Amino acid sequence: MDVVVCDVGPRDGLQNEARVLPPERRAELANRLGGAGVPRIEAASFVQASRVPQMAGAEEVVAQLEPRAGVTFSGLALNEKGYSRLLATPLREAHFSFGCTEEFNRRNQNASVEESTQVAERLIAMSRDDGVHLTLTIGVAFGCPFEGIVDPQRVLAIAERLAAAGGEEICFADTIGVGVPSQARSLVGQAQRFGIRIGAHFHDTRNTGLANALAALEAGAGVLDASVGGIGGCPFAPRATGNIATEDLVYLLDREGVETGVDLDALIRVAGWLEGVLDKTLPGRVYRAGNWPA
């Protein structure tokens, strides 16, 4: 594959939906995405249900995931307690995310950036010993809803520290969808010097998400996050809307000749199914317009 597509719909997508889906339905979404050939799926979040009710019952979700060749399920952990919960399940891929600005990280994780960076360093060591693949996501890397413009050197300094600690995959997240392609190209491109896999996570709040994803790919990104149907957002970021739609991203990559391994027609059917489950039209475009050529 030329790039790994990670669908974060069952986690980052559903966490911002008003309708709370039970664990079995969230597992069904993840399994349907696996059936469409999506190689990496963020299926659950090991967080306090009181803070994010949409993510309650992570262990129940994981218990109903269907193993499939070429498909990896992962879970989000925001601290060591969440990681321990994940480790007690069959999952062997973990995502740890924190914001690179003080105000956002305080509101999102009740910790300073330095405190979260230290947690990340400890998780790097723990995951290596446990045989767990760990992705470290640096949030609000393109702009913060509370502190405004973020200096890219601030983001790169955190990434460099995590890489030096043994981090093998770092993802830059445009949590509120303010980034533009020149930022994506520069940030991902400069991070190539760390010699590890770099990923990118874009929200489409201002309709620049797909352009940013393509720029990141051209700069060397090896992983691109997206969410089926374009659902999502961040409960702790005002006015943040959904992720780029996975089917929109796959259509773009397919037409550009980039191999993803995803069956786009099957993925479109998953988005159509999810539209019925959530009982609303989703932000994604390709699932409504259809594949082309048909």
Secondary structure, 3 states (H helix, E strand, C coil): CCCEEEECHHHHHHHHCCCCCCHHHHHHHHHHHHHCCCCEEEEEEECCCCCCHHHCCHHHHHHCCCCCCCCEEEEEECCHHHHHHHHCCCCCEEEEEEECCHHHHHHHHCCCHHHHHHHHHHHHHHHHHHCCEEEEEEECCCCECCCECCCHHHHHHHHHHHHHCCCCEEEEEECCCCCCHHHHHHHHHHHHHHCCEEEEEEECCCCCHHHHHHHHHHCCCCEEEEEHHHCCCCCCCCCCCCECEHHHHHHHHHHCCCCCCCCHHHHHHHHHHHHHHHCCCCCCCHHHHCCCCC
